């Protein structure tokens, strides 16, 4: 039986789901790349045959692909990880290996109460909006450690409360940005509506910043919590990637199965 050999760009819930799905339904070998030890651990637990736990440069990915006979690249990175998606597309073209983008569906804001929602195009735009309109409020930052600096150009650190994974790199960023350690909220996966409400009540007089990361990223629960407490929630829109062909995007396992067969015959 032909082996489906997958180079998987992971680090998301989707990627662990893909690993489990592939292992259940295919004779396969999966190498999963993640940027953290935590992501690598989750990939191994899901069944990935091999993992890496550091950001890979373009040339490093090319070397891995040229020295192994992978027959597909699956990109299951976060919708906001645009750099790695662009790199993966370029690498697939250089190495002549088919590319599939497994993307979480966007949330349809028209189907929920969005009266407290403010949509912006970037984190700097979010910071400017806070400075102009909400400068008296505390800021619950639900958008990861790598985006904190853009907000803190406009928001005093004493009003800033980031919810992050308590890993070395994130804590070092907080220290560099002079964020009060008592303001750091440990992240333990996606929060429920009630958990978000409790955080809002704990911070008091606040607002939420988050990414448009789809329902799987917990955005609906954040909006519901914001509505319950009647506070603003600023949502950064997903960036658009010009090089990403819509024909290469799948949103569920049925579409993934069809695309895998079309690209590999397996």
N, C-alpha and C positions, 0 to 999 in steps of 0.2 A: 504494500500500500504506500502510495506517495506521501511523503511527510510535508505538512504545511509548516514552513519555517518562517517565523514572524519576528520582525524587529519592531517592538512595541514601545512607543513613546508614552510613558505613563505618568503616575503620580496623582491620579484622580480616582474617584469612585467608579467612573466608567471603565477605567483601565483594569481594575481588579475584577469587575464584572465580565469584561472581555476575556480575561485569562481563564476564569471559571467556565465560561461558555465554550471557549475553544478547546479546553482540556476535556470537557465532557463530550464534545461532538466531533473532534478531529484527532487524527494521528499527527501530533504536532511537537514542535520545539519553539519555545518563546524566550527571547531575550528582552527583558523589560528595562528601560532606562528611566531613572528617576533622579531628582536633584538632591534628595535627602535620604538618610539612613532609615527614617520612619517610612517613607514611601517604598523603599526597597524591601523593608520588613513586610509590609502589607502585600506587596507583589509576590514575595516568596510564599507567604501564607495562602495566597490565592491559588498558587500552583505554578508560578513562573519557573522555568527550568534554570534560568540564569538572570541575574540582575546587576545593574550598576547603580551606584549611589552618589553620583556627582554630576554636575552640569558637563555636557560633552561639547567640545568645539566642533565646528563643521568638518574639519579635516580628520578628527578622531572618529566621527561617525562614518565618514567615507572609508577610512581604513578598516573599520570593523566590517562594513558591508562588502568591501572588495576581497576580504580574506575569509569570508563565509558565504555560503550559497543561500542567503535569505531570498524568499520568493515574494515577500510582501512587506511593506512598511505600513503600520497602522499608527496613526497619530491620535492619541486620546488625551492630549494635554488640555489644560484649562483654556476656555475661550479667550482669556486675556493674555495667555502666553504666546503672543504673536511672533516673537523672535524665533522660537523653536519651530513653530509651524512653517514660517518662511524658510528656515534652514532645511527642514524635512522635505519640503517641496523641491528645493534646489538640489538636495542630495539625491532624491529619487530620480531626478532628470539626469544628473551626472552618472549615477550608477545604473541607470536604466532598470529600476525596480519599481513596480506599481505602488502607488500611494493611495491610502484610504484615510479620510478624516472622519473619525467617529465623534460626533458633536452632540452635546446635550441640547435638546430643543429649547428655544427661548421662551420666556414666560409671556403670555398674552395679557398685558396689563388692562386691556379692555374688559376682561372677564372678572376683574376684582375691583374692589373699592380703591381707587388710586388718588383720592382727594388730598392725601398727605405726601404724595410722591413728587419729587423734583428730579427730572431727568437732565443729566449733563453729559458732555462728551469726553471729559477727562477729569483726573483728580485735581489738577490745578483749577479747573473750572469749579469743582466742588469747593475747594478752598476759598476761591474768590466769592462764591455765593454765600458761604458762611460768614466771611468777613463783612460782606455788605448787608446781609439780611438777618443773620442768626448769631451775631458775635457775642451775645449774652449767654448762649447755650453751651453746655458741655457736649463733647463729641464722642459718641460710641463708634469706633472705627472697626467695622466688620469686613475689612478688605485686604487683610494680609500685611505683613511687615514691610514688604518691598514698596508699598505705596504710601507709607506714613510721611515720608519726607516732603512730598508734594503738598500734603495737607498742612503740615507744620510750618510752611512758609507763610500761612495766613491765620493759623490758629495757635494761641499760646499753649505751651506744653502742659500747663497746669489745668487746662480744660480738656485735655486729650486722654481718652481711655481706649487703648487698642486691645482687641481680642485676637490673640495670636497663639500659634503653637509655641510652647516654651522650650524651644531648642536653642542651641548655642548661637547660631547665626542671627536669629530673630532678637534674642536678648541683647546681643552685642549692638544691633541696630538701635534698640531702645536706649541703651546706655549712651551711644554716640549722639543721639538726638535729645538727650537729657530728659527722657520721660521718667516720671516718678515710678519706681518699681511697684508701689502700691496701686498704681493705676492700671497695671497690666492684668488683663483678664485671660486666664488659661483657656485655650481652645481645645475642646474634646469632641470633635466631630460637629455635625450639623445640629443646631439648637432647635428645640420645639418653640411653638408660640409662647407657651408659659415660661419657658426658660428665658426667652428674649424679654418678656414683660418684667421678669424679676430683675434682669440686668438694668432695664430702663428705670425701674423704681429705685434700684440701688444707687445709680448715678445721679438721678434727680435732675430735672430741668435740662433735658438733653435732646439730641437728635441722633439719627443713625446715618452712617455712610456705608454703602455696600456696592458690590458689582452686580451687573445683570448677568448672573451666573446660572440662571435657569432654576427650575423647581428643585432639582437635585442638590443645588447649592444652598437651599434653604431660604431663597428670597421671598417666597410666598409667606412663610412663617414670620419673617422680619416685617413685611408690610402689614400683616394682620396684627402683629404686636404694636407697631407704630400707630395703627388705626385705633386699637384698643386704648392706648394711652394718649392719643391725639397729639402726636409729635411728628415733626418732619422726618422724612426718610429720603436721603439723596442717593440716587442710583446712577452709577456710571454706565453708560451704554457700551455694548460690546464693540470692540474695534473691528473694522472691516479689513480683510486681507485681500489685496488686489490679485495676488498670484493664486489664490485658492479657487479652483474650478468647482462650481456647484455640483458637477457630475461626480466628483470624488467624495462628496459628503454623504454620510449615512447617519441615521438618528436612532436606530434600534437594531436588534439582533437579526430580525428577518431581512432587513436591508443589507446588513453586514454579510449574511450568508450568501445572498444573491450577488453582491459585489465581489466577494472572495471567489466565487465560482467563475464569474465573468473575467476576473483578472488572472486566476491561477488554474482554473479547470478542476479545482478540488472542492 
